[in-house]
Amino acid sequence: MASIFTKIINGDIPCYKIAEDENYFAFLDINPMAKGHTLVVPKSEVDYIFDLDEEVYSGLMKFAKKVGRAIEKVIPCNRIGLLVFGLEVPHAHVHLIPINAASDMDISKDKLALKKEEFVEIADKILESFESMT
């Protein structure tokens, strides 16, 4: 059975897409810790990030770096934090979270409640930033 991320990649479930290439996909987290909180996934469905083959793992990190740079240009923050949980969805992925302090990475904090219009605006700006880098 396909993971929810595979269904998003295939267009079966809608998302706020940030970036895509032939091997990787990035989209806004719908339960964000901060505006611009993005999930980056390989298109190949592998549960555990350390089970990715070396080429896919390295490519994921390169793609995530490029997406992170695009987020930085749009969302005011000191840095982009990177988290890997690996328990919530059986599909390897990384979280890119705009942060200003270490406490911004506290996963137990309440998530933001953004309106659809806010998601669309953020996604459009980051996508435009990403595309301008290519």
Buried (B, 14 or more C-beta within 10 A) or exposed (E): EEBBBBBBBEEEEEBBBBBBEEEBBBBBBEEBBBBBBBBBBBBBBBEEBEEBEEEBBEBBEEBBBBBBEBBBEBBEBEEBBBBEEBEEBBBBBBBBBBBEEEEBBEEEEEEEEBEEEBBEBBBBBBBEBBEEEE
